[in-house]
């Protein structure tokens, strides 16, 4: 449980907004990450944490 001082002082409503010029779905981002990991692995820049 949160202490009273850790709770919001008052309700806040924020309208929807974009933080980039282009929308990216979760699937698109996952594809980007997987391709980036593969590229790093192939170039020897990712060694599985060793």
C-alpha distances in whole Angstrom, upper triangle without the diagonal:
4,7,9,12,10,10,13,16,18,19,21,23,25,28,29,31,33,32,35,39,39,36,35,34,32,35,37,34,34,38,38,36,38,41,40,39,42,44,43,43,47,47,46,43,41,41,38,36,39
4,6,8,6,7,10,13,15,16,18,21,23,26,27,29,31,30,34,37,37,35,34,33,31,35,36,34,34,38,38,35,38,41,39,39,42,44,42,43,47,47,46,43,40,41,38,36,39
4,5,5,7,11,12,15,17,19,22,24,28,29,31,33,32,36,39,40,38,37,36,34,38,39,37,37,41,41,38,41,44,42,41,45,47,45,46,49,49,48,45,43,44,41,39,42
4,5,6,9,9,12,14,17,21,23,27,28,30,32,32,36,39,40,38,38,37,35,39,40,38,39,42,42,40,43,45,44,43,47,48,47,48,51,52,50,47,45,46,44,42,45
4,6,8,8,12,14,17,20,22,26,28,29,31,30,34,37,38,37,37,36,35,39,40,37,38,41,41,39,42,44,42,42,46,47,45,47,50,50,49,45,44,45,43,40,43
4,7,9,12,14,15,19,20,24,25,26,28,28,31,35,35,33,33,33,31,35,36,33,34,38,37,35,38,41,39,39,42,43,42,43,46,46,45,42,40,41,39,37,40
4,6,9,10,12,16,18,21,23,25,27,27,30,34,34,32,32,32,30,34,35,33,34,37,37,35,38,41,39,39,43,44,42,44,47,47,47,43,41,43,40,39,42
4,5,7,9,12,14,18,20,22,24,24,28,31,32,30,31,30,29,33,34,32,33,37,36,35,38,40,39,39,43,44,42,44,47,47,47,43,42,43,41,39,43
4,7,9,13,16,19,22,23,26,26,30,33,34,32,33,33,33,36,37,35,36,40,39,38,41,43,42,42,46,47,45,47,50,50,50,46,45,47,45,43,46
4,6,10,13,17,19,21,24,25,29,32,33,31,32,32,32,35,36,34,36,39,39,38,41,43,42,42,46,47,46,48,51,51,51,47,46,48,46,44,47
4,7,10,13,16,19,22,23,26,29,30,28,29,29,29,32,33,32,33,37,36,36,39,41,40,41,44,45,44,46,49,49,49,46,44,46,44,43,47
4,7,10,13,15,18,19,23,25,27,25,26,26,26,30,31,29,31,34,34,33,36,38,37,38,42,42,42,44,47,47,47,44,42,45,43,42,45
4,7,10,12,16,17,21,23,24,22,24,24,24,28,29,27,30,32,32,32,35,37,36,37,41,41,41,43,46,46,47,43,42,44,43,42,45
4,7,9,12,14,17,19,20,19,21,21,22,25,26,24,27,30,29,29,32,34,33,35,38,38,38,40,43,43,44,41,39,42,40,40,43
4,6,10,13,16,17,18,17,19,19,21,24,24,23,26,29,28,29,32,33,33,34,37,38,38,40,43,43,44,41,40,42,41,41,44
4,7,10,13,14,15,13,15,16,17,21,21,20,23,25,25,25,28,30,29,31,34,34,35,37,39,40,41,38,37,40,38,38,42
4,7,9,11,12,11,13,15,17,20,19,18,22,24,23,24,27,28,27,29,32,32,33,35,37,37,39,36,35,38,37,37,40
4,6,8,8,8,10,12,15,18,16,15,19,21,19,21,24,24,24,26,29,29,29,32,34,34,35,32,32,35,34,34,38
4,7,9,9,11,13,15,18,16,15,18,20,18,19,22,23,22,24,27,27,27,30,32,31,33,30,29,32,32,32,35
4,6,7,9,12,14,17,14,13,17,18,16,17,21,21,20,23,25,24,25,28,30,29,31,28,28,31,31,31,35
4,7,10,13,16,18,15,15,18,19,17,19,22,22,21,24,26,25,26,29,30,30,32,30,30,33,33,34,37
4,6,10,13,14,12,12,16,16,14,17,20,19,19,22,24,23,25,28,29,29,31,29,28,32,32,32,36
4,7,10,12,10,10,14,14,14,16,19,19,19,22,24,24,25,27,29,29,31,29,28,32,31,32,35
4,7,8,6,6,10,11,10,12,15,15,16,18,20,21,22,24,26,26,28,26,25,28,27,28,32
4,5,5,6,9,10,11,12,14,15,17,18,20,21,23,24,26,27,29,27,25,28,27,28,32
4,5,5,6,9,10,10,12,14,15,16,18,20,21,22,24,26,27,25,23,26,24,25,29
4,5,5,6,9,10,11,12,14,15,17,18,20,21,23,24,26,24,23,25,23,25,29
4,5,5,6,9,10,11,12,14,15,17,18,20,21,23,25,23,22,25,24,25,29
4,5,5,6,9,10,10,12,14,15,16,18,20,21,23,21,19,22,21,22,26
4,5,5,6,9,10,11,12,14,15,16,18,20,21,19,18,20,19,20,24
4,6,5,6,9,10,11,12,14,15,16,18,20,19,17,20,19,21,24
4,6,5,6,9,10,11,12,14,15,17,18,17,16,19,19,20,23
4,5,5,6,9,10,10,12,14,15,16,15,13,16,15,17,20
4,5,5,6,9,10,10,12,14,15,14,12,15,14,16,19
4,5,5,6,9,10,11,12,14,14,13,16,16,18,21
4,5,5,6,9,10,11,12,11,10,14,14,16,19
4,5,5,6,9,10,11,9,8,10,10,13,15
4,5,5,6,9,10,10,9,11,12,14,16
4,5,5,6,9,9,9,12,13,16,17
4,6,5,6,5,5,9,11,13,14
4,5,5,6,5,7,8,11,12
4,6,8,8,10,12,15,15
4,5,8,10,13,15,15
4,6,7,10,12,12
4,6,9,10,11
4,6,7,9
4,6,6
4,6
4
